[in-house]
């Protein structure tokens, strides 16, 4: 978690106002207020995190008091998805409140911030301390904010014009790196990816990945989802900016550099992009004709803009080899813009799904050991080849397998082969095969139907929700087969409104509600 030095550190650069000084004072008063409270839940945080929480509460107050719209975007999304603006926190029979410091809003904020600070080690949304602490904070904030004067520098910054993509991207970067909703999640993302101590230029791609494509425990919403609801975009612009989670990352050959734009060819699909990139002096541009640049592009108002960092490629590979290797290594990125190839991949994946189900008589298969799974997978592969190919071609394929050393053991990694405690193999018709490696533990925990779960059971169930390799579809399949009672128990959900499973899935598997692509490579580069 980021170390908070002072309140000013996370304000939009160039927009600091007198109101910020008042907010900074309120922040210190909230910190003292929290330190004086006798709630067990606060003992879970050290002094550094209490200070960070104070700043988050202050900025939440600023957001709701000045009607900046960030919290409103969360409530609006929750209402549309779940029929409750504050899932688990707001009772179903409680009427909506416009009060900026409503105790249910604060309880929801506190619950999620504690999840962030505890690195998503789950805390019950019905913790006995949440609402009483929120009620005391509600009164305290009302007293402190009633004398606040001036204007919010954050609102002033976010309501500036959106004429160019640069201006939108600047707001996006601030929101992801510095806003109260995301800065600690961003910092944790860097930590998980071993990027916290990288040099500035090296960390830029990680920042860009987080702000453009990461989904978070704020109901599965990412930074983009909040931004498009807050900064006053047209409907067409919202669609464009909302698509930035699928940046057109590729190798680009620079064709021409002009004063305000660059012509570049995407070598993966041989398409020319006009990139808006104004330079004071054309000859001082870092881009020169003939360069091959690895980078990402995003659209705004019909123009393309660089996103993140750009790196020049120096290689002896031909352009066709560059494209072929990229398609093989990054199929899901290739499919973002290579729609013709995507359709081929989808068709192939549906065929694979058919052969999987035809061979195993199910799309979900359990195995005792990794060796058993590998043997069955290899026999399924041979069955599939026999169905696809003529008898002559099938024999030729067997010879190729033999020459290449393709066996049951070679098609699965060593870690899988060594497992002796149960696995399951699931064929997802959208993305492909998925493997759960500790299936016996998961199955055992789910079969208890929420009764007498051990600490290990709870950790096991929480892990499958947090594991990025386990898809939404696979989780739904487990719930269909074993029910959700143990899941509710593992996440300490005592009162279970009708939306609770959907909310938990959205919260933990947000990325699976966006476009997903087959985990196979279709190479379209001509020889």
C-alpha positions in Angstrom: 0.0 0.0 0.0 1.3 3.5 -0.9 2.8 5.6 1.9 0.8 8.8 2.3 3.1 11.8 3.0 0.6 14.6 2.9 -2.8 15.4 1.5 -1.4 17.4 -1.4 0.4 14.5 -2.9 -2.6 13.1 -4.7 -4.3 16.3 -5.9 -4.4 17.1 -9.6 -1.2 18.9 -10.6 -1.8 22.6 -11.2 -5.2 22.7 -9.5 -4.4 23.0 -5.8 -6.8 25.5 -4.2 -7.6 27.1 -0.8 -10.3 24.5 -0.4 -7.6 21.8 -0.6 -6.0 23.4 2.5 -9.3 23.1 4.3 -9.7 19.5 3.2 -6.2 18.8 4.4 -7.2 20.1 7.8 -10.3 17.9 7.8 -8.2 14.9 6.9 -6.1 15.4 10.0 -9.2 15.8 12.1 -10.6 12.6 10.7 -7.4 10.8 11.5 -7.6 11.9 15.2 -11.3 11.0 15.3 -10.5 7.4 14.1 -7.6 7.0 16.6 -10.0 7.9 19.4 -12.7 5.3 18.4 -13.1 2.1 20.3 -14.0 -0.2 17.4 -12.4 -3.6 17.0 -12.4 -3.2 13.2 -10.0 -0.3 13.4 -7.4 -2.4 15.3 -6.9 -4.3 12.1 -5.1 -1.3 10.7 -1.8 0.1 11.7 -1.2 3.9 12.1 0.0 4.2 8.5 -3.2 2.7 7.2 -5.4 4.8 9.5 -3.8 7.8 8.0 -4.5 6.5 4.5 -8.1 5.7 5.5 -8.5 9.3 6.8 -7.5 10.7 3.4 -9.8 8.3 1.6 -12.8 9.3 3.8 -11.9 13.0 3.2 -11.9 12.6 -0.5 -15.1 10.5 -0.4 -16.6 13.5 1.4 -15.3 15.9 -1.2 -16.7 13.7 -4.0 -20.2 13.5 -2.5 -20.3 17.0 -1.1 -19.2 18.7 -4.3 -21.1 16.2 -6.5 -18.0 15.2 -8.5 -19.7 12.0 -9.5 -17.3 9.2 -8.8 -19.4 7.6 -6.0 -22.5 8.3 -8.0 -21.1 6.3 -10.9 -20.6 3.3 -8.6 -24.1 3.6 -7.1 -25.6 4.0 -10.6 -23.9 0.9 -11.9 -24.9 -1.1 -8.8 -28.5 0.0 -9.1 -28.6 -1.1 -12.8 -26.9 -4.4 -12.2 -28.2 -5.5 -8.8 -31.2 -3.3 -8.0 -29.4 -1.9 -5.0 -27.0 1.1 -5.1 -25.0 -0.3 -2.2 -25.1 -4.1 -2.2 -25.0 -5.7 1.2 -24.6 -2.3 2.9 -28.0 -0.8 2.2 -31.1 -2.7 3.5 -33.6 -3.6 0.8 -36.4 -1.6 2.5 -34.4 1.5 3.0 -35.2 4.5 0.8 -32.6 6.2 -1.3 -30.8 9.1 0.4 -29.2 12.1 -1.3 -27.3 13.0 1.9 -23.6 13.2 1.0 -22.5 11.5 4.1 -25.2 8.8 4.4 -24.1 6.1 6.8 -24.9 3.3 4.3 -22.6 4.9 1.8 -19.9 5.2 4.4 -20.4 1.6 5.5 -20.0 0.4 1.9 -16.9 2.6 1.5 -15.3 1.2 4.7 -16.1 -2.4 3.8 -14.4 -2.1 0.4 -11.4 -0.1 1.7 -10.8 -2.7 4.4 -10.8 -5.4 1.7 -8.2 -3.3 -0.2 -6.0 -2.7 2.9 -6.2 -6.4 3.8 -5.2 -7.3 0.3 -8.6 -8.7 -0.4 -8.6 -11.1 2.6 -12.3 -11.1 2.9 -14.2 -9.3 5.5 -17.9 -9.8 6.1 -20.0 -6.9 4.7 -22.2 -7.4 7.8 -19.4 -6.8 10.3 -20.8 -5.6 13.5 -18.6 -2.5 13.6 -19.2 -1.2 10.0 -22.5 0.6 10.4 -22.0 2.0 13.9 -18.6 3.4 12.8 -20.2 4.8 9.6 -23.0 6.5 11.6 -20.4 8.3 13.8 -18.4 9.3 10.8 -21.6 10.5 9.1 -22.3 13.0 11.9 -18.6 14.0 12.1 -18.3 14.7 8.4 -21.5 16.7 8.4 -20.1 19.0 11.0 -16.7 19.4 9.3 -18.0 20.0 5.8 -20.8 22.4 6.6 -18.4 25.3 6.9 -16.3 24.3 3.8 -16.1 27.0 1.2 -14.7 27.4 -2.3 -14.5 24.8 -5.0 -13.1 21.3 -5.4 -9.8 21.2 -7.3 -10.7 17.6 -8.4 -14.0 18.7 -9.8 -12.4 21.6 -11.5 -9.8 19.3 -13.1 -12.3 16.6 -14.2 -14.7 19.1 -15.8 -12.1 20.7 -18.0 -12.6 20.3 -21.8 -12.3 17.0 -23.5 -11.3 18.2 -27.0 -8.3 15.9 -27.5 -7.5 12.4 -26.5 -4.5 13.7 -24.5 -6.9 15.6 -22.2 -9.0 12.6 -21.6 -6.0 10.3 -21.0 -4.6 12.8 -18.5 -7.8 12.5 -16.4 -7.7 8.7 -16.7 -4.1 8.6 -15.5 -4.9 10.8 -12.5 -8.0 8.8 -11.6 -6.1 5.5 -11.7 -3.0 6.6 -9.9 -4.3 9.2 -7.5 -8.0 9.0 -6.8 -9.3 7.7 -3.5 -11.0 4.8 -5.3 -8.0 3.4 -7.1 -4.6 4.6 -5.9 -4.0 1.8 -3.4 -5.3 -0.8 -5.9 -2.9 0.6 -8.4 0.0 0.4 -5.9 -1.0 -3.2 -5.1 -1.1 -4.1 -8.8 2.4 -2.9 -9.2 3.5 -4.9 -6.2 1.9 -8.1 -7.6 3.7 -7.6 -10.9 7.1 -6.8 -9.3 7.0 -3.3 -10.8 7.1 -1.0 -7.7 10.8 -0.4 -7.9 11.2 -0.1 -11.6 12.5 3.0 -13.3 9.8 5.5 -14.5 10.0 4.5 -18.2 9.8 0.8 -17.2 6.8 1.1 -15.0 4.7 3.1 -17.5 3.3 -0.1 -19.2 2.1 -1.4 -15.8 0.4 1.8 -15.1 -1.3 1.7 -18.5 -2.4 -1.9 -18.0 -4.0 -1.1 -14.7 -5.8 2.1 -15.7 -7.0 0.7 -19.1 -7.9 -2.9 -18.5 -7.8 -4.0 -14.8 -11.2 -4.7 -13.2 -11.5 -4.1 -9.5 -13.5 -5.0 -6.4 -15.6 -1.9 -6.9 -18.3 -4.1 -8.4 -15.9 -5.3 -11.0 -15.6 -1.8 -12.5 -12.3 -0.4 -13.9 -10.9 3.1 -14.0 -12.4 3.6 -17.5 -15.9 2.7 -16.2 -15.8 5.5 -13.7 -14.2 8.0 -16.0 -16.8 7.9 -18.8 -19.6 8.6 -16.3 -17.9 11.6 -14.8 -16.1 13.8 -17.3 -19.0 14.9 -19.6 -18.5 12.8 -22.7 -21.0 12.3 -25.5 -22.5 8.9 -26.0 -20.2 8.3 -29.0 -17.1 9.4 -27.0 -18.2 7.1 -24.1 -18.2 4.1 -26.5 -14.7 5.1 -27.8 -13.1 5.6 -24.3 -14.9 2.6 -22.9 -13.1 0.5 -25.6 -9.7 1.6 -24.4 -9.4 -1.7 -22.4 -8.7 -3.2 -25.8 -5.8 -1.0 -26.9 -4.5 -1.8 -30.3 -1.1 -3.1 -29.1 1.0 -4.1 -32.1 4.2 -3.5 -34.0 3.9 -0.4 -36.1 6.0 0.6 -39.0 6.4 4.4 -39.3 5.4 5.5 -42.8 5.5 9.3 -42.4 5.9 11.9 -39.7 4.2 15.3 -40.1 3.7 18.2 -37.8 0.6 17.0 -36.2 0.3 13.3 -37.2 2.1 10.1 -37.9 1.2 7.5 -40.5 2.0 4.0 -39.2 1.2 0.5 -40.5 0.1 -2.1 -38.0 2.3 -5.0 -39.2 0.0 -7.6 -37.7 -3.0 -6.8 -39.9 -1.3 -4.5 -42.6 -3.6 -1.6 -41.7 -2.5 2.0 -41.8 -3.4 4.2 -38.8 -3.3 8.0 -38.6 -1.9 8.9 -35.2 -2.5 12.4 -33.8 0.9 13.3 -32.3 1.6 17.0 -32.6 5.3 18.1 -32.4 6.7 21.6 -32.0 9.4 20.7 -34.5 8.9 17.8 -36.8 12.6 17.0 -37.0 12.8 16.6 -33.2 10.1 13.9 -33.2 11.3 10.6 -31.5 9.6 8.8 -34.5 11.4 8.6 -37.8 10.3 7.0 -41.1 11.1 3.4 -41.3 11.2 2.7 -37.5 9.3 -0.3 -36.2 7.6 0.7 -32.9 6.0 -1.6 -30.3 3.1 0.3 -28.7 -0.6 0.7 -28.1 -3.2 3.0 -29.8 -6.6 4.2 -28.6 -9.3 6.1 -30.5 -11.0 9.4 -29.5 -13.2 11.5 -31.8 -12.1 9.6 -34.9 -8.4 10.0 -34.2 -5.8 7.6 -32.8 -3.5 8.3 -29.9 -0.5 6.6 -28.4 -1.3 4.9 -25.0 1.4 4.0 -22.6 5.0 3.7 -23.7 6.5 3.2 -27.2 9.6 1.1 -27.8 11.6 0.8 -31.0 12.2 -2.7 -32.2 15.6 -3.6 -33.5 15.6 -7.0 -35.1 16.8 -9.0 -38.1 13.3 -10.6 -38.4 11.3 -9.8 -41.5 8.0 -8.0 -41.1 6.1 -11.2 -41.8 8.1 -13.0 -39.1 7.3 -10.2 -36.7 3.6 -10.6 -37.4 3.6 -14.4 -37.2 5.5 -14.4 -33.9 3.2 -11.8 -32.4 0.0 -13.7 -33.5 1.4 -16.9 -31.9 2.5 -15.2 -28.7 -0.3 -12.8 -28.1 -3.5 -14.2 -29.7 -5.9 -12.4 -27.4 -4.4 -9.0 -28.3 -4.3 -10.0 -32.0 -8.1 -10.7 -31.8 -8.9 -7.3 -30.5 -8.4 -5.8 -34.0 -7.9 -8.8 -36.3 -11.6 -9.6 -36.6 -11.3 -11.9 -39.6 -8.9 -14.1 -37.8 -11.0 -13.9 -34.6 -13.9 -15.5 -36.5 -11.7 -18.4 -37.6 -10.6 -18.8 -33.9 -14.1 -18.8 -32.7 -15.1 -21.4 -35.3 -12.1 -23.6 -34.3 -12.9 -23.2 -30.6 -16.5 -24.4 -31.1 -15.2 -27.4 -33.1 -12.8 -28.1 -30.2 -15.7 -27.9 -27.8 -17.7 -30.3 -29.9 -14.9 -32.9 -30.0 -14.2 -32.5 -26.3 -17.8 -33.2 -25.4 -18.1 -35.9 -28.0 -15.0 -37.7 -26.6 -15.6 -37.2 -22.8 -19.4 -37.2 -23.0 -19.3 -34.0 -20.9 -17.6 -30.6 -20.9 -16.5 -31.1 -17.3 -14.3 -34.1 -16.4 -12.7 -35.2 -13.1 -9.3 -37.0 -12.8 -7.5 -38.5 -9.9 -3.9 -37.6 -11.0 -2.1 -35.4 -13.4 -0.8 -38.4 -15.4 -4.4 -39.6 -15.8 -5.5 -36.2 -17.1 -2.5 -36.1 -19.5 -3.2 -39.5 -20.9 -6.9 -38.7 -21.4 -6.0 -35.4 -23.1 -3.6 -37.1 -25.5 -6.2 -39.8 -26.4 -8.7 -37.0 -26.9 -6.2 -35.2 -29.2 -5.8 -38.4 -31.3 -9.6 -38.8 -31.4 -10.0 -35.2 -32.6 -7.3 -35.6 -35.3 -8.9 -38.8 -36.5 -12.3 -37.0 -36.8 -10.9 -34.0 -38.6 -8.5 -35.8 -41.1 -8.7 -38.4 -43.8 -7.2 -41.8 -43.0 -4.1 -41.0 -44.9 -3.6 -37.5 -43.4 -4.3 -39.0 -39.9 -1.4 -41.5 -40.3 0.8 -38.7 -41.5 -0.2 -36.6 -38.4 0.7 -39.6 -36.2 4.1 -39.7 -37.8 4.6 -35.9 -37.2 3.7 -36.4 -33.6 6.3 -39.2 -33.3 9.0 -37.1 -35.0 8.2 -34.1 -32.8 8.2 -36.2 -29.6 4.6 -35.3 -28.9 3.3 -37.7 -26.2 0.8 -37.6 -23.3 3.6 -36.3 -21.0 4.8 -33.7 -23.4 1.4 -31.9 -23.8 1.1 -31.0 -20.1 3.7 -29.3 -18.0 5.6 -31.1 -15.3 3.6 -29.4 -12.5 0.4 -30.9 -13.8 1.9 -34.4 -14.2 3.1 -34.4 -10.6 -0.4 -33.8 -9.1 -1.9 -36.7 -7.2 -4.8 -35.1 -5.3 -7.4 -34.5 -8.0 -7.9 -32.3 -11.0 -10.8 -31.3 -13.2 -10.7 -30.4 -16.9 -13.4 -28.0 -18.2 -13.8 -27.0 -21.8 -15.1 -23.4 -22.1 -16.6 -22.9 -25.5 -15.4 -19.3 -25.5 -11.8 -19.5 -24.3 -10.8 -23.2 -24.3 -9.6 -25.7 -21.8 -9.3 -24.8 -18.1 -7.8 -26.9 -15.4 -8.4 -26.8 -11.6 -5.5 -28.5 -9.9 -6.8 -28.9 -6.3 -10.2 -30.0 -7.3 -10.7 -32.6 -4.5 -10.3 -29.8 -1.9 -12.6 -27.5 -3.8 -15.2 -30.2 -4.3 -15.0 -31.3 -0.6 -15.5 -27.7 0.6 -18.5 -27.0 -1.7 -20.1 -30.3 -0.8 -20.3 -29.3 2.9 -23.1 -26.9 1.9 -21.8 -24.3 4.3 -21.7 -26.5 7.3 -18.6 -26.8 9.5 -16.2 -25.3 7.0 -12.6 -25.4 8.1 -10.1 -22.5 7.7 -8.6 -24.4 4.8 -12.1 -24.8 3.2 -12.6 -21.0 3.4 -9.2 -20.2 2.0 -9.8 -22.7 -0.8 -13.1 -21.2 -1.8 -11.9 -17.7 -1.6 -8.9 -18.6 -3.8 -10.9 -19.9 -6.7 -12.8 -16.6 -6.8 -9.5 -14.6 -6.8 -7.6 -16.9 -9.1 -7.5 -15.2 -12.6 -7.0 -18.6 -14.3 -10.5 -19.8 -13.2 -13.1 -18.2 -15.4 -16.6 -16.9 -14.6 -18.0 -19.8 -16.6 -16.1 -22.4 -14.6 -17.3 -20.8 -11.3 -20.9 -20.9 -12.5 -20.5 -24.5 -13.4 -19.2 -25.3 -9.9 -22.1 -23.4 -8.4 -24.6 -25.3 -10.6 -23.1 -28.6 -9.6 -22.6 -28.0 -5.8 -24.7 -25.0 -4.9 -23.7 -21.7 -3.3 -24.1 -22.4 0.5 -20.4 -23.0 1.1 -19.5 -19.9 -0.9 -21.8 -17.7 1.2 -20.2 -19.1 4.3 -16.6 -18.7 3.0 -17.3 -15.0 2.3 -19.1 -14.5 5.6 -22.4 -13.5 3.9 -25.1 -14.0 6.5 -28.0 -12.1 5.0 -28.3 -13.1 1.4 -30.2 -10.8 -0.9 -31.3 -12.2 -4.2 -28.4 -10.6 -6.1 -25.6 -11.8 -3.8 -24.1 -14.4 -6.1 -24.2 -12.1 -9.1 -22.6 -9.4 -7.1 -19.8 -11.6 -5.8 -19.1 -12.9 -9.3 -19.0 -9.4 -10.8 -16.8 -8.2 -7.9 -14.3 -11.0 -8.2 -14.4 -11.8 -12.0 -15.0 -8.4 -13.5 -12.8 -9.0 -16.5 -14.9 -11.9 -17.6 -17.8 -9.5 -18.2 -15.8 -7.9 -21.0 -14.8 -9.3 -24.4 -13.0 -12.7 -24.0 -11.1 -14.5 -26.7 -10.1 -18.0 -27.6 -6.8 -19.2 -26.1 -5.6 -20.5 -29.4 -3.4 -18.9 -32.0 -4.6 -18.7 -35.6 -1.6 -17.6 -37.8 -2.8 -15.7 -40.9 0.5 -14.3 -42.1 1.2 -15.3 -45.7 4.4 -17.2 -46.5 
